[in-house]
Amino acid sequence: MPGVTVYAYLTHPLVEAFGAAWLERGTASVRFVKPVHDGEEVLVSGAVTAHDARSLTATVSASTVSGGECATLTATLPAGSPVPLNLALYPAAPLPAERPLATREQFASLDALGAPVNAYDEVRAAEYLERVSDALALYRGARGWTHPGFFLDQANKALSQNVRMSPWIHAGSIVRHLGGARVGETLATRGRVRSLFEKKGRQFVEADLAIVAGDRARPVAHVLHTAIYCLPPAR
C-alpha cells in the first residue's frame, strides 16, 4: 500500500479533533518504517502530547497485527498565521516530454522539477475520499476542503512524472499547510531537488515542493518529500 495512503489514514483523527484549523495552518512530519499490505487492517491511534499558548502537538501512529507499528506522525497546530512561502524559489517548469532514468547525476542536473497540474474537482474529490475511506463532512461538497493526503499524492507525482523510478519507496515527508485548498481548485506542484544521499546502500532524494492553487498560484502547502529511488542489489 502506498505511503501516501497510510498518511491519509493518519490525518483522519487529527482533522476529526482539530478541524479546518489544522488544514489551514497545521504541520505534519511522517515517517514510514514498515510496509502495509493490501487487505490488512490498519489501526490508527494518537494523543495530544503538548499544549501551550504557542502551539499544540500530537502524535499519531498506524499499526497492523502482522507488522506492528508501520508509520508515525508528529503534528502541530501553531497559533497565528503560517509563515509565508517565497514562491520565487519555486519557478514553474514544464514536465519532460520523455522521463529520463532516475540517477544521482540526473537529479543533480535539474534546476527545477517539472510541475504536475491536477484539478481537484467534485468528481476527483469523491474518488479520492472513497480510496482513502475518509467520510469526514468537511471534505464534502462544492466548497469542501482538499484532503491533505492528496497533497502528498501530488508530491509523489512531482517525482514520478519527472523521472523513471522503479521500484521506489516513499520514506517520509514534512508538511506545512499554508491556508489549505478547496474542492474546485486546480493544484500545481512546483519544486526542486533539495538533497541527495545514501544510507545502507539505498539512494535517497529529498524534494522541496510548493503546492499552489489557481491561476494566481496561491501557496497552499509546503512539502519536503523523501524517497528511496534506488535499492541495493538483492543478495
Backbone hydrogen bonds in HBPLUS format (Angstrom, degrees):
<---DONOR---> <-ACCEPTOR-->    atom                        ^
c    i                          cat <-CA-CA->   ^        H-A-AA   ^      H-
h    n   atom  resd res      DA  || num        DHA   H-A  angle D-A-AA Bond
n    s   type  num  typ     dist DA aas  dist angle  dist       angle   num
A0005-THR N   A0002-PRO O   3.07 MM   3  5.44 136.1  2.27 105.6 116.8     1
A0006-VAL N   A0002-PRO O   3.33 MM   4  6.79 156.4  2.39 147.4 153.5     2
A0007-TYR N   A0003-GLY O   2.84 MM   4  6.13 154.3  1.90 151.6 159.6     3
A0008-ALA N   A0004-VAL O   3.07 MM   4  6.28 149.2  2.17 134.5 141.9     4
A0009-TYR N   A0005-THR O   3.12 MM   4  6.52 150.7  2.20 145.7 153.0     5
A0010-LEU N   A0006-VAL O   3.01 MM   4  6.35 153.6  2.08 147.8 155.2     6
A0011-THR N   A0007-TYR O   3.05 MM   4  6.37 140.8  2.21 150.2 160.3     7
A0012-HIS N   A0009-TYR O   3.19 MM   3  5.53 146.8  2.31 105.8 114.9     8
A0015-VAL N   A0011-THR O   2.99 MM   4  6.21 165.9  2.01 166.6 168.8     9
A0016-GLU N   A0012-HIS O   2.88 MM   4  6.00 156.0  1.94 153.2 161.2    10
A0017-ALA N   A0013-PRO O   3.00 MM   4  5.98 145.5  2.12 135.5 143.2    11
A0018-PHE N   A0014-LEU O   2.79 MM   4  5.87 166.4  1.80 154.4 158.8    12
A0019-GLY N   A0015-VAL O   2.80 MM   4  4.60 141.2  1.95 121.6 128.2    13
A0022-TRP N   A0019-GLY O   3.27 MM   3  6.13 139.7  2.44 120.4 126.1    14
A0023-LEU N   A0020-ALA O   3.04 MM   3  4.94 114.3  2.49  93.7 110.2    15
A0024-GLU N   A0020-ALA O   2.90 MM   4  6.12 136.7  2.09 149.6 161.8    16
A0025-ARG N   A0021-ALA O   3.04 MM   4  6.24 162.7  2.07 151.8 155.0    17
A0026-GLY N   A0022-TRP O   2.80 MM   4  4.14 143.5  1.94 118.5 124.3    18
A0179-GLY N   A0024-GLU O   2.66 MM 155  4.11 133.9  1.86 140.4 145.7    19
A0177-HIS N   A0026-GLY O   2.94 MM 151  5.53 171.8  1.95 172.0 174.0    20
A0027-THR N   A0076-THR O   3.00 MM  49  5.22 157.1  2.05 143.5 147.8    21
A0076-THR N   A0027-THR O   3.22 MM  49  5.22 150.4  2.31 119.8 126.3    22
A0028-ALA N   A0175-VAL O   2.90 MM 147  5.04 152.5  1.98 141.5 143.7    23
A0175-VAL N   A0028-ALA O   2.68 MM 147  5.04 169.1  1.69 158.7 162.8    24
A0029-SER N   A0074-THR O   2.86 MM  45  5.25 143.6  1.99 143.6 155.5    25
A0074-THR N   A0029-SER O   2.97 MM  45  5.25 157.7  2.02 141.2 147.0    26
A0030-VAL N   A0173-SER O   2.84 MM 143  5.40 160.9  1.87 164.1 169.2    27
A0173-SER N   A0030-VAL O   3.03 MM 143  5.40 149.5  2.12 138.4 147.0    28
A0031-ARG N   A0072-THR O   2.93 MM  41  5.51 157.4  1.98 159.9 166.6    29
A0072-THR N   A0031-ARG O   3.02 MM  41  5.51 157.3  2.08 153.6 160.8    30
A0032-PHE N   A0171-ALA O   3.12 MM 139  5.55 176.2  2.12 146.6 145.8    31
A0033-VAL N   A0070-CYS O   2.85 MM  37  5.13 154.4  1.92 133.8 141.0    32
A0034-LYS N   A0070-CYS O   3.25 MM  36  4.41 162.3  2.28 122.4 120.0    33
A0040-GLU N   A0037-HIS O   3.04 MM   3  5.77 164.3  2.06 144.8 146.3    34
A0043-LEU N   A0063-SER O   2.84 MM  20  5.27 171.0  1.85 161.0 162.2    35
A0063-SER N   A0043-LEU O   2.92 MM  20  5.27 150.2  2.01 141.3 151.1    36
A0045-SER N   A0061-SER O   3.06 MM  16  5.61 156.7  2.11 153.5 160.9    37
A0061-SER N   A0045-SER O   2.82 MM  16  5.61 160.4  1.86 165.7 172.5    38
A0047-ALA N   A0059-THR O   2.97 MM  12  5.71 147.6  2.08 154.4 164.8    39
A0059-THR N   A0047-ALA O   2.99 MM  12  5.71 159.4  2.03 163.4 165.5    40
A0049-THR N   A0057-THR O   2.80 MM   8  5.63 150.4  1.88 135.7 145.7    41
A0050-ALA N   A0057-THR O   3.33 MM   7  5.01 155.1  2.39 134.8 130.9    42
A0057-THR N   A0050-ALA O   2.81 MM   7  5.01 168.6  1.82 147.8 147.5    43
A0052-ASP N   A0055-SER O   3.04 MM   3  5.71 169.4  2.05 162.9 166.3    44
A0079-ALA N   A0054-ARG O   2.79 MM  25  5.29 153.0  1.87 154.4 146.2    45
A0056-LEU N   A0077-LEU O   3.19 MM  21  5.04 140.2  2.35 111.4 122.9    46
A0077-LEU N   A0056-LEU O   2.79 MM  21  5.04 144.5  1.91 143.1 151.5    47
A0058-ALA N   A0075-ALA O   2.88 MM  17  5.21 160.7  1.91 146.8 150.8    48
A0075-ALA N   A0058-ALA O   2.80 MM  17  5.21 170.9  1.81 158.7 161.9    49
A0060-VAL N   A0073-LEU O   2.83 MM  13  5.11 159.3  1.88 150.6 156.0    50
A0073-LEU N   A0060-VAL O   2.75 MM  13  5.11 149.0  1.84 164.4 166.3    51
A0062-ALA N   A0071-ALA O   2.92 MM   9  5.20 158.0  1.97 147.7 149.5    52
A0070-CYS N   A0062-ALA O   2.78 MM   8  5.76 170.5  1.79 153.4 156.8    53
A0071-ALA N   A0062-ALA O   3.32 MM   9  5.20 149.5  2.42 142.7 140.5    54
A0064-THR N   A0068-GLY O   2.94 MM   4  5.07 151.0  2.03 130.1 134.0    55
A0068-GLY N   A0064-THR O   2.88 MM   4  5.07 143.9  2.01 136.7 141.2    56
A0089-LEU N   A0086-ASN O   3.13 MM   3  6.02 166.8  2.15 123.0 126.6    57
A0090-TYR N   A0087-LEU O   2.89 MM   3  5.14 162.8  1.92 112.3 117.7    58
A0115-ALA N   A0093-ALA O   2.82 MM  22  5.76 161.0  1.85 159.4 153.2    59
A0164-ARG N   A0100-PRO O   2.83 MM  64  6.03 155.3  1.89 147.6 152.7    60
A0102-ALA N   A0164-ARG O   3.03 MM  62  5.46 156.9  2.09 147.0 140.2    61
A0107-PHE N   A0103-THR O   3.00 MM   4  6.27 172.1  2.01 159.5 160.3    62
A0108-ALA N   A0104-ARG O   2.96 MM   4  6.09 160.8  1.99 147.3 153.2    63
A0109-SER N   A0105-GLU O   3.10 MM   4  6.22 130.9  2.36 136.9 148.5    64
A0109-SER N   A0106-GLN O   3.13 MM   3  5.21 135.2  2.34  97.9 110.2    65
A0110-LEU N   A0107-PHE O   3.23 MM   3  5.56 160.3  2.27 110.0 115.8    66
A0113-LEU N   A0191-GLY O   2.83 MM  78  5.32 171.8  1.83 135.8 138.4    67
A0189-THR N   A0116-PRO O   3.05 MM  73  5.63 150.2  2.15 152.8 162.1    68
A0118-ASN N   A0187-LEU O   2.84 MM  69  5.38 161.3  1.87 157.3 162.5    69
A0187-LEU N   A0118-ASN O   2.81 MM  69  5.38 164.6  1.83 155.1 149.8    70
A0120-TYR N   A0185-GLU O   2.93 MM  65  5.72 169.5  1.94 154.6 158.2    71
A0184-GLY N   A0120-TYR O   2.70 MM  64  5.61 171.7  1.71 144.4 146.3    72
A0125-ALA N   A0121-ASP O   2.83 MM   4  5.98 158.7  1.87 155.2 162.4    73
A0126-ALA N   A0122-GLU O   2.96 MM   4  6.07 161.7  1.99 144.1 148.4    74
A0127-GLU N   A0123-VAL O   3.03 MM   4  6.28 161.0  2.07 149.3 154.6    75
A0128-TYR N   A0124-ARG O   2.86 MM   4  6.02 160.8  1.90 150.3 155.7    76
A0129-LEU N   A0125-ALA O   2.88 MM   4  6.05 168.3  1.89 156.3 159.2    77
A0130-GLU N   A0126-ALA O   3.09 MM   4  6.19 152.2  2.17 143.4 150.4    78
A0131-ARG N   A0127-GLU O   3.05 MM   4  6.26 151.3  2.13 142.2 150.3    79
A0132-VAL N   A0128-TYR O   3.05 MM   4  6.39 148.9  2.15 152.9 160.5    80
A0134-ASP N   A0129-LEU O   3.05 MM   5  5.28 161.3  2.09 147.0 151.9    81
A0133-SER N   A0130-GLU O   3.28 MM   3  4.92 157.9  2.33  95.2 101.5    82
A0139-TYR N   A0136-LEU O   3.37 MM   3  6.15 167.6  2.39 118.9 122.5    83
A0140-ARG N   A0137-ALA O   2.99 MM   3  5.37 163.9  2.02 118.0 123.3    84
A0145-TRP N   A0138-LEU O   2.88 MM   7  6.15 168.9  1.89 149.9 151.1    85
A0144-GLY N   A0141-GLY O   3.18 MM   3  5.10 164.2  2.20 111.2 109.6    86
A0183-VAL N   A0144-GLY O   2.74 MM  39  5.34 158.0  1.78 152.5 156.1    87
A0146-THR N   A0181-ALA O   2.83 MM  35  5.31 167.0  1.84 134.1 131.9    88
A0150-PHE N   A0147-HIS O   2.96 MM   3  5.52 143.8  2.09 113.6 123.3    89
A0151-PHE N   A0148-PRO O   3.12 MM   3  5.37 137.1  2.31 101.9 112.9    90
A0153-ASP N   A0149-GLY O   3.04 MM   4  6.36 144.5  2.17 141.9 152.8    91
A0154-GLN N   A0150-PHE O   2.97 MM   4  6.24 149.1  2.07 143.7 150.5    92
A0155-ALA N   A0151-PHE O   2.91 MM   4  6.28 142.1  2.06 138.6 150.3    93
A0156-ASN N   A0152-LEU O   2.92 MM   4  6.17 150.5  2.00 144.7 150.9    94
A0157-LYS N   A0153-ASP O   3.23 MM   4  6.56 152.2  2.31 137.7 144.7    95
A0158-ALA N   A0154-GLN O   2.96 MM   4  6.30 139.3  2.13 142.4 153.7    96
A0158-ALA N   A0155-ALA O   3.17 MM   3  5.02 124.0  2.50  90.7 105.0    97
A0159-LEU N   A0156-ASN O   3.05 MM   3  5.48 144.8  2.18 106.7 116.6    98
A0160-SER N   A0156-ASN O   2.89 MM   4  6.17 170.9  1.90 161.5 159.8    99
A0161-GLN N   A0157-LYS O   2.88 MM   4  5.35 152.9  1.95 139.1 142.8   100
A0162-ASN N   A0159-LEU O   3.08 MM   3  5.40 160.1  2.12 111.6 117.9   101
A0163-VAL N   A0159-LEU O   3.13 MM   4  6.33 152.1  2.21 161.7 168.9   102
A0169-ILE N   A0228-ILE O   2.98 MM  59  5.02 156.1  2.04 139.2 147.0   103
A0228-ILE N   A0169-ILE O   2.75 MM  59  5.02 161.6  1.78 152.1 157.7   104
A0171-ALA N   A0226-THR O   2.94 MM  55  5.58 148.3  2.05 136.0 144.3   105
A0172-GLY N   A0226-THR O   3.42 MM  54  5.39 155.6  2.49 139.9 136.8   106
A0226-THR N   A0172-GLY O   2.93 MM  54  5.39 169.0  1.94 167.2 166.7   107
A0174-ILE N   A0224-LEU O   2.91 MM  50  5.07 150.2  2.00 139.9 149.6   108
A0224-LEU N   A0174-ILE O   2.88 MM  50  5.07 160.6  1.92 147.8 154.4   109
A0176-ARG N   A0222-HIS O   2.83 MM  46  5.11 147.5  1.94 151.9 159.9   110
A0222-HIS N   A0176-ARG O   2.87 MM  46  5.11 154.8  1.93 144.8 153.3   111
A0178-LEU N   A0220-VAL O   2.90 MM  42  4.56 174.7  1.90 119.0 117.3   112
A0185-GLU N   A0182-ARG O   3.16 MM   3  5.93 154.2  2.23 142.6 143.1   113
A0214-GLY N   A0186-THR O   2.94 MM  28  5.41 155.9  2.00 152.2 160.1   114
A0188-ALA N   A0212-VAL O   2.90 MM  24  5.37 159.8  1.94 152.3 158.8   115
A0212-VAL N   A0188-ALA O   2.87 MM  24  5.37 163.6  1.89 160.8 164.5   116
A0190-ARG N   A0210-ALA O   2.91 MM  20  5.25 151.1  1.99 165.7 156.6   117
A0210-ALA N   A0190-ARG O   2.82 MM  20  5.25 159.1  1.87 144.5 151.6   118
A0192-ARG N   A0208-ASP O   3.10 MM  16  5.50 147.0  2.21 139.5 149.3   119
A0208-ASP N   A0192-ARG O   2.89 MM  16  5.50 166.2  1.90 166.8 170.7   120
A0194-ARG N   A0206-GLU O   2.75 MM  12  5.52 153.4  1.82 153.7 162.2   121
A0195-SER N   A0206-GLU O   3.35 MM  11  5.18 156.8  2.40 133.6 137.0   122
A0206-GLU N   A0195-SER O   2.94 MM  11  5.18 159.9  1.98 155.5 152.9   123
A0197-PHE N   A0204-PHE O   3.20 MM   7  5.27 158.7  2.25 129.2 135.1   124
A0204-PHE N   A0197-PHE O   2.74 MM   7  5.27 171.5  1.75 178.4 175.6   125
A0199-LYS N   A0202-ARG O   2.96 MM   3  5.25 154.8  2.02 144.5 152.5   126
A0202-ARG N   A0199-LYS O   2.95 MM   3  5.25 163.0  1.98 115.2 119.5   127
A0203-GLN N   A0230-CYS O   2.93 MM  27  5.06 169.8  1.94 152.1 155.6   128
A0229-TYR N   A0203-GLN O   2.93 MM  26  5.90 143.1  2.06 156.1 167.5   129
A0205-VAL N   A0227-ALA O   2.92 MM  22  5.53 154.6  1.98 158.8 166.9   130
A0227-ALA N   A0205-VAL O   2.96 MM  22  5.53 161.3  1.99 158.5 164.5   131
A0207-ALA N   A0225-HIS O   2.81 MM  18  5.10 167.3  1.83 148.3 149.2   132
A0225-HIS N   A0207-ALA O   2.89 MM  18  5.10 160.6  1.93 149.6 154.0   133
A0209-LEU N   A0223-VAL O   2.82 MM  14  5.07 170.5  1.83 162.1 163.5   134
A0223-VAL N   A0209-LEU O   2.92 MM  14  5.07 166.0  1.94 144.3 149.0   135
A0211-ILE N   A0221-ALA O   2.91 MM  10  5.20 175.6  1.91 156.5 157.9   136
A0220-VAL N   A0211-ILE O   2.84 MM   9  5.81 177.0  1.84 164.1 163.0   137
A0221-ALA N   A0211-ILE O   3.37 MM  10  5.20 148.3  2.48 142.1 141.0   138
A0213-ALA N   A0218-ARG O   2.84 MM   5  5.06 151.5  1.92 129.9 137.5   139
A0218-ARG N   A0213-ALA O   2.96 MM   5  5.06 157.6  2.01 148.9 141.6   140
A0217-ALA N   A0214-GLY O   3.09 MM   3  5.37 161.2  2.13 110.3 114.8   141
